[in-house]
Amino acid sequence: MILNTGSRTDIPAFFHKWFLNRVDEGFVFSKNPYNNDIYSYPINPKVVDCMCFCSKNPKPLVKHLDELTDYKQYWFLTINPYGRDVEVNVPNYRNVIKTFKKISQNVGTNAIAWRYDPIFITEKYDLEFHIDKFEEIASDLAGYTHDCTISFIDLYKKVIRNFPEADEVTVEEQLIIGENFSRIARENDILIRTCLEGTLLDQFGCDSSGCMTQQVIEKAIGNNLKLPKGKYQNRECNCIFGRDIGAYNTCMHGCKYCYANNQEIIYYFSLTTDNNIIPLGNLSFAISFKR
């Protein structure tokens, strides 16, 4: 079984204590967001083939990696160079890079990947910005990972409402990004992957099969997986579905492009002396912050 902790919320960042309690108890309940059915999943090394962690701020859980040594892991970390005008409560990307390197040294370069996602165009975040920052981050992560997944913003109604200044990335812009990102990635021994973006960028050497395919997970854990035919696979890519234990509308990063929260939620938070964010609670449409 693949235990997925990141498609609906950021468990390493905000709910790591809860997660570690579930590991100690040996099971977790998860609600299907579409029909409210409740599922119970066992958590023990004999059943869980891989724990997949998707996060923008893994540092809170990284402090407890010694408690997860019995489990094979795959870390999928988003590192974007955006400011708090877009990613309200996400730590500075340079701090996340430091944590990325610590995880890589612990689990190995095959078990961690970088996500530069989503890519959008604004007056502030233009093509030149993306190319320059991608090169900066890629060169810093060289030797710590061999995979980077990129994707372009999807302008869902909720995204348009919360992030009206973002423009869709045109085909011409995608080609410019694909060509430049692929060149930079090759220089740093990194493969560019795309997921649910079609095959447009394959001409530059990108892999459009998906971000969490069977091959990716097998490489991370060093074992072969036996998947039931016709199950656990997305029809639009080769990614395999895991047992997601998160819940929508609970992530406190406050990213304007988020698809997992139904409305823009402004969170009260506190900043520690080392600029780590401690969420104190949330209030929809609040207009002030406690620092």
Sequence and secondary structure as in RCSB ss.txt:
>XXXX:A:sequence
MILNTGSRTDIPAFFHKWFLNRVDEGFVFSKNPYNNDIYSYPINPKVVDCMCFCSKNPKPLVKHLDELTDYKQYW
FLTINPYGRDVEVNVPNYRNVIKTFKKISQNVGTNAIAWRYDPIFITEKYDLEFHIDKFEEIASDLAGYTHDCTI
SFIDLYKKVIRNFPEADEVTVEEQLIIGENFSRIARENDILIRTCLEGTLLDQFGCDSSGCMTQQVIEKAIGNNL
KLPKGKYQNRECNCIFGRDIGAYNTCMHGCKYCYANNQEIIYYFSLTTDNNIIPLGNLSFAISFKR
>XXXX:A:secstr
 EEE  SSS HHHH HHHHHHHHHHTEEEEE TTT  EEEEE STTT SEEEEEES  HHHHTTGGGGTTS EEE
EEE     TTTBTT   HHHHHHHHHHHHHHH GGGEEEEEEEE B SSS HHHHHHHHHHHHHHHBTTBSEEEE
EE    HHHHHH TT B   HHHHHHHHHHHHHHHHHTT EEEESSSTTGGGGGT B S SSBHHHHHHHHTS  
   TTSSB TTSSBB  EE   TT   S BTT SSSSS EEEEEEE TT  EEEEEEEET      
